[in-house]
Amino acid sequence: MNEYSEVTPAVPEHVSDTAPPESGAPASRKSAAAALIGTLKPAHQAELERIFADDGLLARQIDGYRVRASQMEMARAVAAALEASGQAQARSGLGELERPARALHAERGREDESRGANGMGGARGEDRRSHTAPADTAASAEALDDGGNTLIVEAGTGTGKTYAYLVPAMLWGGKVIISTGTKHLQDQLFQRDIPTVRDTLVVPVSVAMLKGRANYLCHYYLQRASDNGRLPSRQDASHLQEIVRFAKLTRTGDKAELASVPETSPVWGMVTSTRDNCLGQECPNYKDCFVMKARKEAQQADIVVVNHHLFFADIMLRDTGMAELLPMANTVIFDEAHQLPETATLFFGETLSTTQFLELARDSVSEGLKHARDAADWVTLGAALERATRDVRLVFGTEIARMSIAQLGDQHPLFEALDHVRDELDHLSEALGGASERAESIGHCVRRARELRETLSGWIDMPPGDVAAANGQTASARAGATTSAGKSGAGKSDKTGEGGAAGADPLARVQDEKVRWIEVFSHTVQLHETPLSVAPIFAKQRAGTPRAWIFTSATLSVKGDFNHYAAQMGLNGKRSMTLPSPFDYEQQALLYVPRDMPQPSSPNFTDAVFNAALPAIEAAKGGAFILCTTLRAVDRVASKLRDASVSRGWNYPILVQGDASRTELLDRFRAYGNAILVGSQSFWEGVDVRGDALKLVVIDKLPFAPPDDPVLAARLDALTRKGLSPFAVHQLPQAVITLKQGAGRLIRAESDRGVLMICDSRLVDKPYGRRIWQSLPPFKRTRDPDVVREFFARERDGE
């Protein structure tokens, strides 16, 4: 009998005991995590219990708060990691960490006073000693060797991980940097979560939020845009006037405060600065610069909230203010840490965009006409560079694609177009150089032009033999990637590359190997050079001053095994733990895999997904997400849904990705209460819909990354050359983490009920399928559509 049997409760999978039998890592991780928590000072332990208890500070201050065992365990682990980092700093001779003084509740004053030197007293001097070394026990020695101040926590949905790290961070974290996945989460932390915890604990910690420079008004470019007076449309002119008024009133200059001007308005690009065109200290408005004010506030704050893009952009570009912040930090916390490998890959490489040349042309014309009108025909020079730059996009026709440079061949017209850009850039540079004495802003354009030329020449002048080497892609990798996920034999390689020491990224041994590839958008072309592994780069950035590093998300492991994630980031995965969700998935949810589905590679697969989903949608009476792995599938399913809605007389509103912004679509979805939303990647994570508005999540197929992606293809080839299984080592664990994100959209609260429908029979039929579904929450499982109908019928009957 197939193990994936009818209405079967999944075996509860706890972190430490669910690793594949071939790897002994999870058991050792359990003892390592326990050893780390075991070093926590008794006074700190008691303080956390008073805060998180049924009648503790959080319960007294927050309506609806309840104790969660996983939240408490995570708070202990974070606190222990903070202690370990403090001890490491003390041993390094860097002095004892400053801690914000605590303002104690009146009713606790006597209790805290009586604890004296043993406890968590409010005096600043006492807090400074909170990280002095504990007694020399075996447990503490175990916790402090190799990675004791690094913690990886997978906390299931509903755990309350935000409070679990905020409480110890505010009490004992010193200078804390919190990095989130998106600006939306950044705003949520800054505006809601941090103030709530700070007010509850009554700790005088100062908080700042730092965003990328593109989020702040630039006085210089705002004035230039106003003086220019030439805008493409009346709407743009109206937006500019609103921004001018806003600039006179705002304290922060954060464009998020001006909701009346859409974030997508082209005017924002005219009134904000970029890394390339910022004049820095030579700017006449430097003293009033909103970016510099935000950085200064961040340097002085106890807690700074950033996002992942900002964090990694600075490590490589030194452009965000993090360069001054990170050396000062005692603690770095990454929330939504599953996004880090992709974000780090983006910033640890180099990108050259046609947008940079267009911006240089625009700025050169503007500054030339303003300061050196008689020095050159600036309009003609700028227009020539613009035309040459736009021709780079035209060589690809209407195509929107990602491809390796090796796929183009030596004779592709791209290279001739890039040559033309370089020629026109040289003409403009010569004119700029002759006028550079007229104004510092022109001199800045000269420097930009020279930097762009150097980078561009690196692409044009690369010898043909080096192109293939830099690309790192072979036909064997492409073929292997295409077949490995589809053949059952791939599952036999499931053990290959597993169970090794966390942090030992197989790709990290390919020192300095990179892939060169091209991304073509509707209006721009980007040339990328991307490292095959970010592990050695990130490990180097983390080396040096000891500090606590906390990585947390709901999706970091494969069946409790953190090797894949830790290896990608160059981390020691020794201190890792999975904390179960408080939700009762066996009672609240059902995992449904329909029978008789064609293979995902079949041309009629998407139609089969739609046909299988129709009965489930009708049983749920709307309230469904249909999550597809491709935009083509989104369009196909949406078209068929509209036809079915008319023919069946549905009253379920149909929302489709692309019809409006993600935020607007989600707002409509919640308001309707019975809508059907069809989306792709942007709806797989970071989406929180609670209650009856969402009762059904349909996923078309397992989210294996497309093997023709140039970066993935190069990585798979490198693994093949090392004699490893690319499928087992990279593709499978990555697909599991992505699938867990999509599945996590279903149950968001204790009162939620619903069905997760995965239309990919490989989940049941392939040897590796068991590893995938056992990595999901412990749903009951079925393949019978009648069970799905009964589930929704019981829900309507209130059973």
C-alpha positions in Angstrom: 0.0 0.0 0.0 1.3 3.4 -0.9 2.5 5.2 2.2 0.5 8.3 1.1 -2.8 6.7 1.9 -6.3 8.0 2.3 -7.0 10.5 5.1 -3.7 9.6 6.8 -2.5 11.8 9.6 1.1 12.8 8.9 3.7 11.7 11.3 4.5 14.7 13.5 7.9 15.9 12.5 9.9 17.6 15.2 13.0 19.3 14.4 15.5 17.2 16.0 14.2 13.8 15.2 13.2 14.1 11.6 16.4 14.1 9.7 17.1 11.4 7.1 18.6 8.3 8.6 21.8 8.9 6.6 22.6 12.1 8.5 23.4 12.2 12.2 23.4 16.0 12.1 20.0 16.7 13.5 20.6 14.7 16.7 23.8 16.5 17.3 22.2 19.8 16.5 19.5 19.0 19.1 22.2 18.5 21.8 24.1 21.5 20.6 21.0 23.7 20.7 20.1 22.3 24.1 23.6 23.0 25.3 23.4 26.5 24.1 20.1 27.2 25.9 21.6 25.4 28.9 24.2 28.1 29.3 21.5 30.8 29.8 22.0 32.6 33.1 19.3 31.7 35.6 18.5 35.3 36.1 17.9 35.8 32.4 15.8 32.6 32.3 13.7 33.8 35.1 13.2 37.2 33.5 12.0 35.6 30.3 9.5 33.4 32.1 8.1 36.5 33.9 7.7 38.3 30.5 6.2 35.4 28.5 4.1 33.7 31.3 0.3 33.5 31.3 0.2 36.4 33.7 3.4 38.0 32.5 4.2 41.5 31.1 3.1 40.6 27.6 -0.2 39.0 28.7 -1.0 42.1 30.8 -0.3 44.5 28.0 -1.4 42.8 24.8 -5.0 41.7 24.2 -5.3 38.1 23.1 -1.8 37.1 24.1 -1.3 33.5 25.1 1.7 31.4 26.1 3.4 29.5 23.3 6.0 26.9 24.3 7.9 27.4 21.0 8.0 31.1 21.4 9.5 30.7 24.9 12.1 28.2 23.7 13.1 30.5 20.8 13.5 33.5 23.2 15.8 31.4 25.4 17.9 30.3 22.5 18.2 33.9 21.2 19.2 35.1 24.7 21.8 32.4 25.0 23.3 33.4 21.7 23.5 37.0 22.9 25.3 35.8 26.0 27.7 33.8 23.9 28.6 36.8 21.7 29.1 39.0 24.8 31.5 36.4 26.3 33.4 36.2 22.9 33.8 39.9 22.8 35.1 40.0 26.3 37.6 37.3 25.5 38.7 39.3 22.4 39.6 42.2 24.6 36.9 44.4 23.1 35.4 45.4 26.5 32.0 44.6 27.9 28.9 45.4 25.9 26.8 48.4 26.6 23.2 47.6 27.4 20.3 50.0 27.5 19.2 50.7 31.1 15.8 49.2 32.0 13.0 51.3 33.5 11.3 48.9 35.8 7.6 48.6 36.6 6.8 50.1 40.0 5.3 46.8 41.3 8.5 45.0 40.5 10.9 47.5 42.0 11.4 45.7 45.3 11.7 42.3 43.7 14.4 43.6 41.3 16.2 45.4 44.1 16.3 42.3 46.2 17.9 40.3 43.4 20.9 42.7 43.5 24.0 41.5 41.8 22.4 38.2 40.9 19.8 39.5 38.5 18.5 41.7 35.9 18.7 45.0 37.8 17.8 48.3 36.2 21.2 50.0 36.7 23.2 50.5 33.6 26.3 49.2 35.3 24.6 45.9 36.1 23.5 45.5 32.5 27.0 46.0 31.3 28.0 42.9 33.2 25.2 40.9 31.7 27.6 39.1 29.3 30.4 38.3 31.6 31.5 34.7 31.4 29.6 32.1 33.4 31.1 29.4 35.4 33.5 27.2 33.4 31.1 24.3 32.8 31.3 21.7 30.0 28.0 23.0 28.7 29.2 26.6 28.4 32.4 25.4 26.7 30.4 23.4 24.2 28.1 26.4 23.5 31.0 28.8 22.9 33.1 26.8 20.5 32.7 27.3 16.8 29.4 29.1 16.1 28.0 29.5 19.6 27.0 33.1 18.8 25.2 32.0 15.6 21.7 30.7 15.8 19.5 29.4 13.0 15.8 29.1 14.0 13.0 27.7 11.9 9.9 28.8 13.7 6.5 27.5 12.4 3.7 29.9 11.5 2.0 31.2 14.6 5.1 30.8 16.9 5.4 34.5 17.5 9.0 34.6 16.5 9.0 38.4 16.2 8.4 38.9 20.0 10.7 35.9 20.7 13.7 37.8 19.3 12.6 41.3 20.2 12.4 40.7 23.9 15.9 39.4 24.5 17.3 41.8 21.9 15.9 44.8 23.8 17.1 43.5 27.1 20.5 42.2 26.3 21.2 42.8 22.6 23.3 46.0 22.8 23.3 47.7 19.5 20.9 45.6 17.3 20.4 45.5 13.6 17.2 43.8 12.4 17.0 43.0 8.7 13.7 42.0 7.2 12.7 40.6 3.8 10.7 43.6 2.5 10.1 47.2 3.1 6.6 46.3 4.1 7.8 44.1 6.9 10.3 46.7 7.8 7.5 49.3 8.3 5.5 46.7 10.3 8.4 46.1 12.7 9.2 49.8 13.1 5.6 51.1 13.4 3.9 48.3 15.3 5.9 45.4 16.8 8.9 47.2 18.2 6.8 50.0 19.9 4.5 47.3 21.4 7.4 45.3 22.9 9.3 48.5 24.0 6.2 49.9 25.8 5.5 46.5 27.4 9.0 46.1 28.8 9.3 49.9 29.5 12.9 49.9 28.2 14.4 53.2 27.0 15.8 51.9 23.7 15.9 54.2 20.8 14.8 52.9 17.4 15.6 54.0 13.8 14.6 52.8 10.4 17.0 53.0 7.5 16.0 52.5 3.9 17.9 52.7 0.6 18.7 56.2 -0.8 16.0 55.8 -3.5 13.4 56.1 -0.7 14.4 59.6 0.3 13.9 62.9 -1.4 17.1 64.6 -2.7 17.0 68.4 -2.3 19.5 68.8 -5.2 17.6 66.8 -7.7 14.2 68.1 -6.6 15.4 71.6 -7.2 16.9 70.7 -10.6 13.6 69.0 -11.6 11.6 72.1 -10.5 14.0 74.5 -12.4 13.8 72.4 -15.5 10.1 72.7 -15.8 9.8 70.1 -18.6 7.9 67.0 -17.7 6.3 64.4 -19.9 2.7 64.8 -18.8 0.4 67.0 -16.7 0.1 64.1 -14.2 3.9 64.2 -13.7 3.8 68.0 -13.3 1.1 67.6 -10.7 3.1 64.9 -8.8 6.1 67.2 -8.8 4.2 70.0 -7.2 2.9 67.7 -4.5 6.5 66.5 -3.8 7.7 70.1 -3.6 5.1 70.9 -1.0 5.9 67.6 0.8 9.6 68.5 1.0 8.8 71.7 3.0 6.8 69.7 5.6 8.5 66.3 6.0 11.0 65.6 8.7 12.3 62.4 7.2 12.0 62.9 3.4 10.7 59.3 3.2 8.6 59.0 0.0 6.4 56.4 1.7 4.9 59.3 3.7 3.4 60.8 0.5 0.8 58.3 -0.4 -0.9 60.6 -3.0 2.1 60.2 -5.4 2.2 56.5 -6.5 5.5 54.7 -5.9 5.6 53.9 -9.6 5.4 57.6 -10.6 8.4 58.4 -12.9 8.8 61.7 -11.1 10.4 59.9 -8.1 13.4 59.0 -10.2 13.9 62.7 -10.9 13.8 63.8 -7.3 15.8 61.0 -5.6 19.5 60.2 -5.9 21.3 57.0 -6.8 24.7 55.7 -5.8 26.0 56.8 -9.1 24.7 60.4 -9.2 24.9 61.4 -5.5 27.3 64.3 -5.0 28.1 63.3 -1.4 29.8 66.0 0.7 30.3 68.1 -2.4 26.5 68.6 -2.7 25.3 72.1 -1.8 22.5 70.6 0.2 24.6 68.1 2.1 23.8 69.5 5.6 20.1 69.1 4.9 20.3 65.7 3.2 17.5 63.4 4.3 19.7 60.3 3.6 22.5 61.6 5.8 20.0 62.5 8.6 18.6 59.0 8.5 22.0 57.5 8.7 22.9 59.7 11.6 19.8 58.6 13.5 20.6 55.0 12.8 24.1 55.4 14.1 22.8 56.8 17.4 19.9 54.3 17.8 19.9 51.2 19.9 17.9 49.2 17.4 18.0 49.8 13.6 15.6 48.2 11.2 16.8 47.6 7.7 15.9 45.3 4.8 18.0 42.5 3.2 18.6 44.5 0.0 20.0 47.4 2.0 22.2 45.2 4.2 23.9 43.4 1.3 24.1 46.4 -0.9 26.2 48.1 1.6 28.5 45.1 2.2 29.5 45.3 -1.5 28.8 48.9 -2.5 29.4 50.8 0.8 26.4 53.0 -0.1 23.8 52.7 2.5 25.2 53.8 5.8 25.6 50.2 7.0 29.3 50.6 6.6 29.3 52.7 9.8 26.5 50.6 11.5 27.8 47.0 11.2 31.1 47.5 13.1 29.1 49.1 16.0 26.5 46.3 16.2 26.5 43.7 18.9 23.6 41.7 17.4 22.4 41.1 13.8 19.0 39.5 13.4 17.7 38.4 10.0 13.9 37.8 9.8 12.6 36.0 6.8 16.1 34.7 6.5 15.2 32.2 3.8 15.5 35.1 1.3 19.1 35.7 2.1 20.8 33.4 -0.4 19.0 34.9 -3.3 19.5 38.5 -2.1 23.2 37.9 -1.3 23.8 36.4 -4.7 22.3 39.5 -6.3 24.6 41.9 -4.5 27.8 39.8 -4.2 27.9 39.9 -8.0 28.2 42.9 -10.4 25.5 44.3 -12.6 25.7 46.8 -15.4 22.4 48.2 -16.6 21.5 50.3 -19.6 19.6 52.5 -17.1 23.0 53.7 -15.8 24.0 55.0 -19.2 20.6 56.7 -19.7 20.9 58.4 -16.3 24.4 59.6 -17.1 23.3 61.0 -20.4 20.4 62.9 -18.7 22.5 64.2 -15.9 25.4 65.3 -18.2 23.1 67.3 -20.4 21.4 68.9 -17.4 24.7 69.8 -15.7 26.4 70.8 -18.9 23.6 73.2 -19.9 23.6 74.7 -16.4 27.3 75.2 -15.8 29.1 75.0 -19.2 26.6 75.7 -22.0 29.3 77.0 -24.3 31.6 74.1 -23.8 29.9 71.5 -26.0 26.7 70.6 -27.8 25.4 68.7 -24.7 22.0 67.9 -26.1 23.5 66.2 -29.2 26.1 64.3 -27.1 23.5 63.1 -24.6 21.0 62.1 -27.4 23.7 60.1 -29.1 24.5 58.1 -26.0 20.8 57.6 -25.3 20.2 56.2 -28.9 23.2 53.9 -28.7 22.0 52.6 -25.3 18.4 52.0 -26.5 19.8 50.1 -29.5 21.2 47.5 -27.0 17.6 46.7 -26.0 16.5 46.6 -29.6 18.9 43.8 -30.6 16.7 41.4 -28.6 13.5 42.4 -30.4 10.4 41.8 -28.3 12.0 39.1 -26.2 12.0 39.2 -22.4 14.5 36.6 -21.2 17.4 35.5 -19.1 20.4 33.9 -20.9 24.0 33.1 -20.3 26.5 35.0 -22.4 27.7 31.7 -23.9 24.2 31.1 -25.4 24.6 34.3 -27.5 27.6 33.2 -29.5 30.5 35.4 -30.5 28.6 37.1 -33.4 25.5 38.2 -31.6 24.6 41.9 -32.4 24.7 42.7 -28.7 28.5 43.1 -28.8 28.5 45.5 -31.7 25.8 47.5 -29.9 27.9 47.6 -26.7 30.8 48.8 -28.8 28.7 51.7 -30.1 27.7 52.6 -26.6 31.4 52.7 -25.6 32.2 55.0 -28.5 29.4 57.5 -27.7 30.4 57.3 -24.0 33.9 58.3 -25.0 32.7 61.3 -26.9 30.6 62.5 -24.0 33.4 61.8 -21.5 35.8 63.9 -23.6 33.4 66.9 -23.5 32.8 66.4 -19.8 36.5 66.3 -19.0 37.0 69.6 -20.8 34.4 71.3 -18.7 35.1 69.5 -15.4 36.6 72.6 -13.9 33.4 74.6 -14.3 31.4 72.7 -11.6 31.9 69.8 -9.2 28.7 68.2 -10.5 30.3 68.0 -14.0 33.4 66.5 -12.5 31.2 63.9 -10.8 29.7 63.0 -14.2 33.3 62.5 -15.5 34.0 60.0 -12.7 30.8 58.1 -13.4 31.5 57.9 -17.1 35.0 56.5 -16.5 33.7 53.9 -14.1 31.0 52.8 -16.5 33.5 52.6 -19.4 35.8 50.4 -17.3 33.0 48.0 -16.5 31.7 48.0 -20.0 35.1 47.3 -21.5 35.3 44.2 -19.2 32.3 42.8 -21.1 33.3 43.9 -24.6 37.0 42.9 -24.5 36.7 39.5 -22.8 38.6 36.9 -24.9 36.3 34.3 -26.4 37.9 31.5 -24.4 37.2 33.3 -21.2 33.5 33.7 -22.0 32.8 30.0 -21.6 35.0 29.8 -18.5 33.1 32.7 -16.9 29.8 31.2 -17.8 30.5 27.9 -16.2 27.7 26.2 -18.1 27.9 23.0 -20.1 25.4 21.0 -22.1 25.7 18.1 -19.6 24.5 20.3 -16.8 21.5 21.6 -18.8 20.6 18.0 -19.7 21.1 16.7 -16.2 19.0 19.5 -14.7 16.2 19.0 -17.2 15.8 15.3 -16.5 16.8 14.9 -12.8 13.5 16.2 -11.4 11.4 14.2 -13.7 12.9 10.7 -13.5 12.3 8.5 -10.6 15.9 7.4 -10.7 16.8 10.8 -9.4 15.3 9.9 -6.1 17.9 7.2 -5.7 20.5 9.9 -5.4 18.6 11.5 -2.6 21.4 10.8 -0.2 24.2 12.2 -2.4 25.7 15.2 -0.8 23.4 15.1 2.3 24.5 14.7 5.8 27.8 16.6 5.4 28.9 19.3 7.8 26.7 22.3 7.6 28.5 25.3 6.2 30.5 23.3 3.7 29.0 24.5 0.5 30.2 22.2 -2.3 30.2 25.3 -4.6 32.3 27.3 -2.2 35.3 25.1 -3.3 35.0 26.6 -6.8 37.0 29.6 -5.8 36.1 32.8 -7.6 34.1 31.0 -10.2 31.3 33.2 -11.7 28.7 33.1 -14.3 28.1 35.9 -16.8 24.5 36.3 -18.0 22.1 38.8 -19.5 18.6 39.8 -18.3 16.3 41.5 -20.9 13.3 43.5 -19.6 10.7 45.4 -21.6 12.8 48.6 -21.6 16.2 47.7 -20.1 19.1 45.2 -20.4 21.2 44.2 -17.5 24.6 42.5 -17.7 25.3 40.3 -14.6 28.4 38.6 -13.3 27.3 36.4 -10.4 29.4 34.2 -8.1 28.4 30.5 -8.0 28.6 30.5 -4.2 28.1 33.4 -1.8 29.2 31.3 1.2 32.9 32.3 1.3 32.0 36.0 0.7 29.4 36.2 3.5 31.6 34.2 5.8 34.4 36.7 5.3 32.0 39.6 6.1 31.0 37.8 9.3 34.6 37.2 10.4 36.4 39.5 12.8 34.5 41.2 15.7 32.4 38.6 17.5 28.7 39.4 17.5 25.5 37.5 17.7 24.0 36.4 14.4 20.4 35.2 14.4 18.7 33.7 11.3 15.0 33.0 11.5 12.1 32.1 9.2 9.3 29.6 9.0 11.1 27.8 6.1 14.8 27.0 6.5 15.1 23.2 6.7 14.3 20.1 4.7 12.6 17.7 7.1 14.6 19.3 10.0 17.9 19.2 8.1 19.5 22.7 7.8 22.6 21.6 5.8 21.4 23.2 2.5 20.6 26.6 4.0 23.7 26.7 6.2 25.9 25.7 3.3 24.5 28.3 1.0 25.3 31.1 3.6 28.6 29.7 4.8 27.2 29.3 8.3 28.0 26.8 11.0 24.6 25.0 11.3 25.5 23.5 14.6 23.2 25.8 16.5 20.0 25.2 14.6 16.5 24.3 15.8 13.1 23.8 14.4 10.2 24.9 16.6 6.7 23.5 15.8 3.8 25.7 15.0 1.1 25.9 17.8 -1.6 25.1 15.1 -3.4 21.8 15.1 -2.8 21.0 11.4 -4.4 17.5 11.6 -7.7 19.2 12.7 -7.4 22.4 10.8 -6.2 21.4 7.4 -6.1 18.7 4.7 -3.4 18.0 2.1 -5.0 16.8 -1.1 -3.1 15.4 -4.1 -5.5 14.5 -6.9 -5.2 11.3 -8.8 -4.7 10.7 -12.5 -2.8 13.9 -13.2 -0.4 14.1 -16.2 3.2 14.8 -15.7 4.1 18.5 -15.2 6.0 18.5 -18.5 2.8 17.5 -20.4 1.4 20.2 -22.7 -2.1 19.7 -21.2 -0.9 19.8 -17.6 -2.2 23.3 -16.8 -5.6 22.4 -18.2 -5.6 19.3 -16.0 -4.8 21.4 -12.9 -7.7 23.7 -13.7 -10.1 20.8 -14.2 -9.0 19.1 -10.9 -9.3 22.4 -9.0 -12.9 23.2 -10.1 -14.6 20.8 -7.8 -12.5 22.0 -4.9 -13.2 25.6 -5.6 -17.0 24.9 -5.8 -16.8 22.9 -2.5 -15.0 25.7 -0.8 -17.4 28.3 -2.4 -14.5 30.5 -3.4 -11.9 31.8 -1.0 -9.1 30.3 -3.0 -5.5 31.0 -4.0 -4.3 29.3 -7.2 -0.5 29.6 -7.1 1.3 28.8 -10.3 5.0 28.3 -11.0 4.9 30.3 -14.3 3.3 33.4 -15.6 2.1 31.5 -18.6 0.1 29.1 -16.3 -1.3 32.2 -14.5 -2.7 33.5 -17.8 -4.1 30.2 -18.9 -5.8 29.4 -15.6 -7.2 32.9 -15.3 -8.7 32.7 -18.8 -10.3 29.4 -18.1 -11.6 30.6 -14.8 -13.4 33.6 -16.3 -15.1 31.3 -18.9 -16.1 28.9 -16.1 -17.4 31.7 -13.9 -19.8 32.8 -16.7 -20.9 29.3 -17.7 -21.5 28.2 -14.1 -23.0 31.4 -12.8 -20.4 31.9 -10.1 -20.4 35.0 -8.0 -16.8 34.5 -7.0 -14.7 37.6 -8.0 -11.6 36.6 -10.0 -8.4 38.5 -9.3 -5.3 38.0 -11.4 -1.7 39.0 -10.8 -0.8 41.9 -12.9 -4.3 43.5 -12.9 -3.3 45.7 -10.0 -0.6 45.9 -7.4 -0.1 43.0 -5.0 -1.3 45.1 -2.1 -4.5 46.2 -3.9 -5.3 42.7 -5.0 -4.9 41.3 -1.4 -7.0 44.1 0.0 -9.8 43.3 -2.5 -9.4 39.5 -1.8 -9.9 40.1 1.9 -12.8 42.5 1.4 -14.7 40.2 -1.0 -14.5 37.1 1.3 -15.1 34.6 -1.5 -12.7 35.6 -4.3 -10.3 33.5 -6.4 -6.8 34.9 -6.8 -4.5 33.5 -9.4 -0.9 34.4 -8.9 2.7 33.4 -9.3 5.9 33.9 -7.4 5.0 37.2 -5.6 2.1 35.5 -3.9 4.0 32.5 -2.6 5.3 34.3 0.4 4.8 37.4 2.6 1.0 37.1 2.2 -1.2 36.9 5.3 -4.9 36.3 4.8 -6.8 35.1 7.9 -10.3 33.8 8.4 -12.8 32.5 5.9 -11.6 34.7 3.0 -8.9 32.0 2.3 -10.0 28.3 2.6 -8.2 26.7 -0.3 -4.7 27.0 -1.7 -4.0 25.2 -5.0 -0.4 24.8 -6.1 0.0 23.6 -9.7 3.4 21.8 -9.4 6.5 21.3 -7.2 8.5 24.6 -7.6 11.7 23.2 -9.1 13.6 26.2 -10.5 13.8 26.2 -14.3 17.0 24.4 -15.3 17.6 26.9 -18.1 18.2 29.7 -15.7 21.8 30.7 -16.3 22.9 31.0 -12.7 21.2 27.7 -11.7 22.6 25.9 -14.8 26.2 27.0 -13.9 25.7 25.9 -10.3 24.4 22.5 -11.3 27.3 22.0 -13.7 29.8 22.8 -11.0 28.2 20.2 -8.7 28.2 17.6 -11.5 31.9 18.2 -12.1 32.5 17.5 -8.4 30.7 14.1 -8.7 27.7 15.3 -6.7 24.0 15.0 -7.5 22.8 18.5 -8.4 19.2 17.3 -7.8 19.8 16.0 -4.3 22.3 18.7 -3.2 20.6 21.8 -4.6 17.4 21.4 -6.6 15.4 19.3 -4.2 16.1 21.2 -0.9 15.5 24.5 -2.7 12.1 23.3 -4.0 11.1 22.1 -0.6 11.8 25.5 1.0 9.9 27.2 -1.7 7.0 24.8 -1.4 6.8 25.3 2.3 6.5 29.0 1.7 3.5 28.5 -0.6 1.9 26.0 1.7 2.3 28.5 4.6 -0.3 30.8 3.0 -3.2 28.5 4.1 -3.3 28.4 7.9 -2.4 31.7 9.5 -4.4 31.6 12.8 -5.8 29.0 15.2 -9.3 29.4 13.9 -8.3 29.0 10.2 -9.4 25.8 8.4 -8.7 24.8 4.8 -7.3 22.5 2.1 -3.9 22.6 0.5 -4.1 21.1 -2.9 -0.9 20.1 -4.7 -1.5 18.9 -8.3 1.9 17.3 -8.8 1.7 13.5 -8.6 5.5 13.4 -8.1 4.8 14.2 -4.5 3.4 10.7 -4.2 4.9 8.7 -7.0 8.6 9.6 -6.9 11.0 8.3 -4.2 11.9 11.9 -3.2 8.3 12.8 -2.8 8.1 11.5 0.8 10.9 13.7 1.8 9.0 16.7 0.4 5.6 16.1 2.1 7.2 15.1 5.4 8.8 18.6 5.3 5.4 20.2 5.3 3.3 20.8 8.4 1.6 17.5 9.6 -1.6 17.8 7.6 -4.0 14.9 7.2 -3.6 13.6 3.7 -5.9 12.3 1.0 -6.2 11.7 -2.7 -10.0 11.4 -2.7 -12.0 14.5 -3.9 -15.0 13.3 -1.8 -13.0 13.8 1.3 -12.3 17.4 0.3 -16.0 18.0 -0.2 -16.8 16.5 3.2 -14.2 18.6 4.8 -15.8 21.8 3.5 -19.3 20.5 4.3 -18.3 19.9 7.9 -16.8 23.4 8.1 -20.1 25.0 6.9 -22.0 22.8 9.4 -19.8 24.1 12.1 -18.4 20.8 13.1 
